[in-house]
Amino acid sequence: MQTILSDTRATGDDAAATVELDQTRQGRLSRMDALQAQAMSLEAKRRRDLQLGQVRAALLRLDNDDFGRCLGCGDRIDPRRLEHNPSAPLCISCAERAETD
């Protein structure tokens, strides 16, 4: 999965490149569309980078025999939660507390 995310990140970097200001090559509306596409690409890149960081952190926890333990309280994370999201660092209780803080 880490390789897939890295490959996808490289592809997304091209889409997030700077939009040129040359209006002789494209009209104002086309430029606005390009700016919107660029903003969406930048947000997608941010999300991919976040997910890649979460996967790397989960792999480190696996290497350190800490995988499956909540980083908040130290209890075991429910296996069903890990099946849904193997990179989950928190149990449900700690994740819900983190959302309300």
Secondary structure by P-SEA (a helix, b strand, c coil): caaaaaaaaaaaaaaacccccccccccaaaaaaaaaaaaaaaaaaaaaaaaaaaaaaaaaaaaaccccccccccccccaaaaaacccccccaaaaaaaaac
